[in-house]
Amino acid sequence: MKQLTIIFAFFFILNSCEQKSTISSETFNPDWSETFPGIWKATVNQPEDFNLLSVANKAPRSETLNKKSNQDFPISEEEIKTFTKNGKTYLRFPLEKEEQIYGFGLNFKTVQQRGQILRLHVDHYGGEDNGRTHAPVPFYVSSKGYGVLINAARYIDVYVGTGVRIDTKNPPIVYDRNAKDGWTSKPYSDNLEIVIPADGVELILFAGENMLDVVQRFNLYCGGGVLPPKWGLGFWHRTPTLYNTADIQNEINGFAEKDFPLDVIGLEPGWHSKSYPCTFEWDKTRFPNPAELSKNVGEQGVHLNLWMNPYLSPDGILYDKMLPYSGSHTVWNGIVPDYTMKESRKIMQDHMKKYQLDTGMSGFKMDEVDGYDRWLWPDIASFPSGLDGEQMRQTYGTQMMTLTDEIYREKNERTYGLIRAANAGSVSYPYVIYNDYYNHKDFITALINSGFSGLLWTPEVRASNSEEEWLRRMQTTCFSPMAMINAWADGTKPWSFSTVYEQCQEVAFLRMQMLPYLYSTFADYHFNGTPPFRGMNLEPGFEANLEVKQTKLDGSKNPYAEAVQREVKDQYMMGEFLMVAPLFNLDEGRKVILPKGNWYDFYTGKFVGNGEIIQVENGFEKIPLFVKDGGIIPMMPKIRQTIEWVKNTPLEIRVYGNTLGSFILYDDDGKSFNFEKGEYTTKMLKAENGSGTVEDLHDSENWIYGDVNWNFMTKE
Amino acid sequence: MKQLTIIFAFFFILNSCEQKSTISSETFNPDWSETFPGIWKATVNQPEDFNLLSVANKAPRSETLNKKSNQDFPISEEEIKTFTKNGKTYLRFPLEKEEQIYGFGLNFKTVQQRGQILRLHVDHYGGEDNGRTHAPVPFYVSSKGYGVLINAARYIDVYVGTGVRIDTKNPPIVYDRNAKDGWTSKPYSDNLEIVIPADGVELILFAGENMLDVVQRFNLYCGGGVLPPKWGLGFWHRTPTLYNTADIQNEINGFAEKDFPLDVIGLEPGWHSKSYPCTFEWDKTRFPNPAELSKNVGEQGVHLNLWMNPYLSPDGILYDKMLPYSGSHTVWNGIVPDYTMKESRKIMQDHMKKYQLDTGMSGFKMDEVDGYDRWLWPDIASFPSGLDGEQMRQTYGTQMMTLTDEIYREKNERTYGLIRAANAGSVSYPYVIYNDYYNHKDFITALINSGFSGLLWTPEVRASNSEEEWLRRMQTTCFSPMAMINAWADGTKPWSFSTVYEQCQEVAFLRMQMLPYLYSTFADYHFNGTPPFRGMNLEPGFEANLEVKQTKLDGSKNPYAEAVQREVKDQYMMGEFLMVAPLFNLDEGRKVILPKGNWYDFYTGKFVGNGEIIQVENGFEKIPLFVKDGGIIPMMPKIRQTIEWVKNTPLEIRVYGNTLGSFILYDDDGKSFNFEKGEYTTKMLKAENGSGTVEDLHDSENWIYGDVNWNFMTKE
């Protein structure tokens, strides 16, 4: 590389009027070196030092990765090609005929991405899967059992099997559209092409035993999944803007009176003395004593989470200190700190510790770090560290995560919160993505996609046009990483729709009952990188059923008679055993696709089918849940708050089907980082033919459960 | 610049691991030099040799430009700033508080562009004004009387008064959203910022007496507007795909029998032996003798226009010849010739001359040169001339224009046709843009926007959901650069909706009657750069009436309570005197905004208002047309085809109002380029107080008109 650069430099001197900064336009094959079993790295040309993983700044989980199985390099190295020209790096990967591609972050309408063209650009979601989304993670997983991470903090263009090259080794059949026979607007393409607007790039390629194994390796490489504090998995309620101390207490009282789960209250704009832009200082009228407030609500089992956006108001004490470390442009007239600099990090962290952490606040909802273009800095913006607007845009969410994660770690206190932007490397951070898009079905598609990219996503509830919609949304949010009503603008409560209140209450308590299962599922995320919420395509035995449907020509509406793709994007797995198939407003029931193997109704234990499509009627008030053969779901009694999850909590272990099943039940103190030092307990639950056993695996003194009641749900 | 480059080169040698190809990140003011009165050019850093105007390859109309008035440099030179970094050039222009910005090509929903963020990228229009459109011309016009062209064949990002800089000289007031008073999601920004992904750029700045003068200078700089052949302004009908010789004749017979205007028949896919990809050879079954066909239809007063897209089929004789001059990627399995090379141009031009021009074909409809991404080559594509996919994408439409324009010029025969992509510099080419978007209102907004950017656009008619919609669309297309039914997929005819047939017939004949006015209007486009169809904002005396309306907060639908802008985007000028205010389907009438000065009903000559808003009822079967005071509209008798527009055609000159008015009536042979050598005639029509005069201006032997009948429409 060095030699090439020098040649270029002289070339440049000799041709000072030459416009193109061509470094090398020759195509070559990247040089891959294996860093962990089944994980290879390649450096193309001169990658930028600043990249997605450098910002996330987490070491790979080497110990676990080194125990992974060895894999052959999964694709032909010769067919991976790259060249760099005019400051851009071009990549080409081969695609086989039936290969399907998943990932590329938080898409809302499509799961399978082959055929898509995306410009991966952190942004609010604008209603179209075009790469502009809250977490456009440049990582994809192939149905052939491998994945690729393009580790660049740039707007990356990806052509996922769309372009057909002249030199393709699989020339598609050329049809004559006049003859109408066999012609398609999208001829078969056998490559995935990528443009990175930089003079080089770092690539990481993952191989695995199957797609899930690939995702696990990717997650472990990025530091392993987050393990939230126990309270983070309870029920969340965000109060309307401008609520004050008394309003907060009233809201908490309401939940207690109505007997509805509540672990976290979110404060929205109104706690800062000024917001949009923000001061990060308390409004003394509404919150004269925040420490006392958090102490009071803490005694009632409630944690407080603070909304914020990171753009600093000229009226705050942070402003003058931060000005030298801020970018050229403002957001809503607030300055934009550059958190890649240690000075700015220290200023903000010291401030947060004093004003937020020391007053007992449990975490943040970090808003508006995603987009959209009209609010945020333009690409032309410059930052004092030397980064440009594009690099900052792609990583600002991650910067906010690391900034806040560090100070909670310093306190040895886990946090759990919300963020509107993430990217590759976010997997180990305690933040769940949310947005304003509010389409129930698409929210579930996003939940499915989150599992391919090391992300967490909440299908939060805000408002509703009908009682049924309210119920269906409440059910979905209770089967997600964060069960939440976000009532900042609408002022809704769980009981806003009284005719469905009981059913809402029931599903919220069901979530609470299932926390032993869910918490262990998150432990599996942490230790093994297994996404806790994931699409059916990551489920062994699931047939993709990707259907391509021809359409009718219409001169103005469909001039190319484009075929459409139908895919499964409304059912998903929560943990190893549970399949969730939400119902929707005004639906007349729904179809559920069962993977191969026997499946059972969660509520009754009855057999429902095997590798087939079943129909669920809407009369069914509960959210449809299915458990696979051998499924073990450890549950606890109904509790309203996680503070009731105490020593000697009895366990009900539900068992489904008759096959031998096993589950690793995990526990720890639920709030500190001591588990990272080994202070946790795991026990192996095993069940077969009506009898169950509990075996010790990793032991500490923290085991919380008391009596065990094995409940074999399937009787025949 | 040279010195800087050398420093950079050494820096690069010393820091071979340094990732950034920074050439200069210092901000400086571009150095402007005046090239014509009121036109300045600046070269920022090292612009690429290949740019929009180099592709268009037309010399400025120097003689006319040199007669233009002198102007002061219209903005503060000091406040125009630029820097180049990491292969990108950044520009900043100041904006005054009340300044409005127009242009940036063919937008469909907005006219005023301040507040927009656009990535100018040639593409099919996807329903949102985000810069992706058929003609994303990087030229804007300010209400302050100047315009700027960014002459780069790149995807250009523009932030039209959105970002607020820390160092702004007009700091906006900082509001507290908590307090709700005065806060807006879009604080006042006093600059327009631009990012060009290249190491430099050429800028051209135009000043003028008003916005229209600025647009005229821009158009003249790019070569002056096109003057279509007379037949091109008659009625067009595109027949369904796979029509054969007999079908074409039947279609022509139908128009004759129904007594409906017809000058051009368009042939859609089916004339090529194969299409998608295309052969450019005739299908011998459907068209055994194309030369005879064109001769036959020519005798019936009909010209033939050929649909095509430029992607070559492996089954055609062009394929092997063109392969060495084609890009790395295919489109629908056809190769993509690189028409920036003289070899490929000659191959294609020779072929077209033999197979299309020599068989008497009058021109082309050049389809699918715009996008969208899934059909066209990816940005990663490379082309044998060394251009990349992005440069090719931004200019392929223009390349096709120059390619075909040259061979018709060689024949001394004007052509007129359709194209789906254009850019800066298209103004003098005989092509009208069209697309599949088919929204009637937005089609009119596009017509308005075309006038700011040197473009022509047709609101063609395809299908309709109702009789009224059909009529309203037919009316609009008759008041556009190309009056056309595009029935390729739908097979509609002018008489498809029988209850409104008479009204359709009437408006089509009205267009024919107005051709003397319209043809002279195009002559003004050619000689003076005056856009023949243009928005009200280019009309002196028109109050912009840009209304900003506050909206209501909604947690999921409108979380930032974004203000919306209301503007006039459904009425426009055709030529100097005529205002067109189309009615829409299911409308209950409409409002029409009259600029200052007296306005008159075109049909009755009655006074309708002055600088006010009037209401037009839908009961009105005709398209509402208004003429300004002193307006002169030269018309001729009803003819069905332009072949009837012959020597001694009598003239009816309609005069409106009482003020002294004048109009330059233009004529020439209507088909050759001899007018460029001075072979044309212009006469000055003047009217006042009930008497009119005709004065000779530029004389040749081609004067076509006979008796003159002055018709003073306004009586009181």
HADDOCK unambig.tbl for C-alpha pairs under 7 A between the chains (distance, minus, plus):
assign (segid A and resid 2 and name CA) (segid B and resid 16 and name CA) 6.26 0.50 0.50
assign (segid A and resid 5 and name CA) (segid B and resid 16 and name CA) 6.54 0.50 0.50
assign (segid A and resid 6 and name CA) (segid B and resid 13 and name CA) 5.83 0.50 0.50
assign (segid A and resid 9 and name CA) (segid B and resid 9 and name CA) 5.19 0.50 0.50
assign (segid A and resid 9 and name CA) (segid B and resid 12 and name CA) 6.65 0.50 0.50
assign (segid A and resid 9 and name CA) (segid B and resid 13 and name CA) 6.51 0.50 0.50
assign (segid A and resid 12 and name CA) (segid B and resid 9 and name CA) 6.72 0.50 0.50
assign (segid A and resid 13 and name CA) (segid B and resid 6 and name CA) 5.84 0.50 0.50
assign (segid A and resid 13 and name CA) (segid B and resid 9 and name CA) 6.51 0.50 0.50
assign (segid A and resid 16 and name CA) (segid B and resid 2 and name CA) 6.30 0.50 0.50
assign (segid A and resid 16 and name CA) (segid B and resid 5 and name CA) 6.65 0.50 0.50
assign (segid A and resid 17 and name CA) (segid B and resid 46 and name CA) 6.63 0.50 0.50
assign (segid A and resid 19 and name CA) (segid B and resid 46 and name CA) 5.87 0.50 0.50
assign (segid A and resid 19 and name CA) (segid B and resid 47 and name CA) 6.51 0.50 0.50
assign (segid A and resid 19 and name CA) (segid B and resid 48 and name CA) 5.39 0.50 0.50
assign (segid A and resid 19 and name CA) (segid B and resid 199 and name CA) 6.81 0.50 0.50
assign (segid A and resid 46 and name CA) (segid B and resid 17 and name CA) 6.95 0.50 0.50
assign (segid A and resid 46 and name CA) (segid B and resid 19 and name CA) 6.13 0.50 0.50
assign (segid A and resid 47 and name CA) (segid B and resid 19 and name CA) 6.58 0.50 0.50
assign (segid A and resid 48 and name CA) (segid B and resid 19 and name CA) 5.23 0.50 0.50
assign (segid A and resid 87 and name CA) (segid B and resid 87 and name CA) 6.19 0.50 0.50
assign (segid A and resid 90 and name CA) (segid B and resid 380 and name CA) 6.28 0.50 0.50
assign (segid A and resid 162 and name CA) (segid B and resid 374 and name CA) 6.16 0.50 0.50
assign (segid A and resid 163 and name CA) (segid B and resid 329 and name CA) 6.54 0.50 0.50
assign (segid A and resid 163 and name CA) (segid B and resid 377 and name CA) 6.16 0.50 0.50
assign (segid A and resid 163 and name CA) (segid B and resid 378 and name CA) 6.31 0.50 0.50
assign (segid A and resid 164 and name CA) (segid B and resid 329 and name CA) 5.60 0.50 0.50
assign (segid A and resid 164 and name CA) (segid B and resid 330 and name CA) 5.53 0.50 0.50
assign (segid A and resid 165 and name CA) (segid B and resid 328 and name CA) 5.76 0.50 0.50
assign (segid A and resid 165 and name CA) (segid B and resid 329 and name CA) 4.15 0.50 0.50
assign (segid A and resid 165 and name CA) (segid B and resid 330 and name CA) 5.83 0.50 0.50
assign (segid A and resid 166 and name CA) (segid B and resid 328 and name CA) 5.62 0.50 0.50
assign (segid A and resid 166 and name CA) (segid B and resid 329 and name CA) 5.38 0.50 0.50
assign (segid A and resid 166 and name CA) (segid B and resid 330 and name CA) 6.13 0.50 0.50
assign (segid A and resid 174 and name CA) (segid B and resid 333 and name CA) 6.08 0.50 0.50
assign (segid A and resid 176 and name CA) (segid B and resid 274 and name CA) 5.46 0.50 0.50
assign (segid A and resid 176 and name CA) (segid B and resid 275 and name CA) 5.66 0.50 0.50
assign (segid A and resid 176 and name CA) (segid B and resid 276 and name CA) 6.22 0.50 0.50
assign (segid A and resid 177 and name CA) (segid B and resid 275 and name CA) 5.73 0.50 0.50
assign (segid A and resid 177 and name CA) (segid B and resid 276 and name CA) 5.64 0.50 0.50
assign (segid A and resid 178 and name CA) (segid B and resid 242 and name CA) 6.89 0.50 0.50
assign (segid A and resid 178 and name CA) (segid B and resid 269 and name CA) 6.56 0.50 0.50
assign (segid A and resid 178 and name CA) (segid B and resid 270 and name CA) 5.82 0.50 0.50
assign (segid A and resid 178 and name CA) (segid B and resid 274 and name CA) 6.29 0.50 0.50
assign (segid A and resid 178 and name CA) (segid B and resid 275 and name CA) 6.04 0.50 0.50
assign (segid A and resid 185 and name CA) (segid B and resid 332 and name CA) 6.81 0.50 0.50
assign (segid A and resid 187 and name CA) (segid B and resid 332 and name CA) 6.30 0.50 0.50
assign (segid A and resid 195 and name CA) (segid B and resid 380 and name CA) 6.30 0.50 0.50
assign (segid A and resid 242 and name CA) (segid B and resid 178 and name CA) 6.91 0.50 0.50
assign (segid A and resid 269 and name CA) (segid B and resid 178 and name CA) 6.59 0.50 0.50
assign (segid A and resid 270 and name CA) (segid B and resid 178 and name CA) 5.85 0.50 0.50
assign (segid A and resid 274 and name CA) (segid B and resid 176 and name CA) 5.48 0.50 0.50
assign (segid A and resid 274 and name CA) (segid B and resid 178 and name CA) 6.29 0.50 0.50
assign (segid A and resid 275 and name CA) (segid B and resid 176 and name CA) 5.67 0.50 0.50
assign (segid A and resid 275 and name CA) (segid B and resid 177 and name CA) 5.74 0.50 0.50
assign (segid A and resid 275 and name CA) (segid B and resid 178 and name CA) 6.04 0.50 0.50
assign (segid A and resid 276 and name CA) (segid B and resid 176 and name CA) 6.22 0.50 0.50
assign (segid A and resid 276 and name CA) (segid B and resid 177 and name CA) 5.66 0.50 0.50
assign (segid A and resid 328 and name CA) (segid B and resid 165 and name CA) 5.79 0.50 0.50
assign (segid A and resid 328 and name CA) (segid B and resid 166 and name CA) 5.62 0.50 0.50
assign (segid A and resid 329 and name CA) (segid B and resid 163 and name CA) 6.56 0.50 0.50
assign (segid A and resid 329 and name CA) (segid B and resid 164 and name CA) 5.62 0.50 0.50
assign (segid A and resid 329 and name CA) (segid B and resid 165 and name CA) 4.16 0.50 0.50
assign (segid A and resid 329 and name CA) (segid B and resid 166 and name CA) 5.39 0.50 0.50
assign (segid A and resid 330 and name CA) (segid B and resid 164 and name CA) 5.56 0.50 0.50
assign (segid A and resid 330 and name CA) (segid B and resid 165 and name CA) 5.84 0.50 0.50
assign (segid A and resid 330 and name CA) (segid B and resid 166 and name CA) 6.13 0.50 0.50
assign (segid A and resid 332 and name CA) (segid B and resid 185 and name CA) 6.80 0.50 0.50
assign (segid A and resid 332 and name CA) (segid B and resid 187 and name CA) 6.31 0.50 0.50
assign (segid A and resid 333 and name CA) (segid B and resid 174 and name CA) 6.12 0.50 0.50
assign (segid A and resid 374 and name CA) (segid B and resid 162 and name CA) 6.17 0.50 0.50
assign (segid A and resid 377 and name CA) (segid B and resid 163 and name CA) 6.18 0.50 0.50
assign (segid A and resid 378 and name CA) (segid B and resid 163 and name CA) 6.32 0.50 0.50
assign (segid A and resid 380 and name CA) (segid B and resid 90 and name CA) 6.27 0.50 0.50
assign (segid A and resid 380 and name CA) (segid B and resid 195 and name CA) 6.31 0.50 0.50
assign (segid A and resid 436 and name CA) (segid B and resid 556 and name CA) 5.19 0.50 0.50
assign (segid A and resid 437 and name CA) (segid B and resid 556 and name CA) 6.46 0.50 0.50
assign (segid A and resid 438 and name CA) (segid B and resid 556 and name CA) 6.07 0.50 0.50
assign (segid A and resid 489 and name CA) (segid B and resid 554 and name CA) 6.59 0.50 0.50
assign (segid A and resid 489 and name CA) (segid B and resid 555 and name CA) 4.78 0.50 0.50
assign (segid A and resid 490 and name CA) (segid B and resid 555 and name CA) 6.13 0.50 0.50
assign (segid A and resid 554 and name CA) (segid B and resid 489 and name CA) 6.58 0.50 0.50
assign (segid A and resid 555 and name CA) (segid B and resid 489 and name CA) 4.81 0.50 0.50
assign (segid A and resid 555 and name CA) (segid B and resid 490 and name CA) 6.15 0.50 0.50
assign (segid A and resid 556 and name CA) (segid B and resid 436 and name CA) 5.16 0.50 0.50
assign (segid A and resid 556 and name CA) (segid B and resid 437 and name CA) 6.42 0.50 0.50
assign (segid A and resid 556 and name CA) (segid B and resid 438 and name CA) 6.03 0.50 0.50
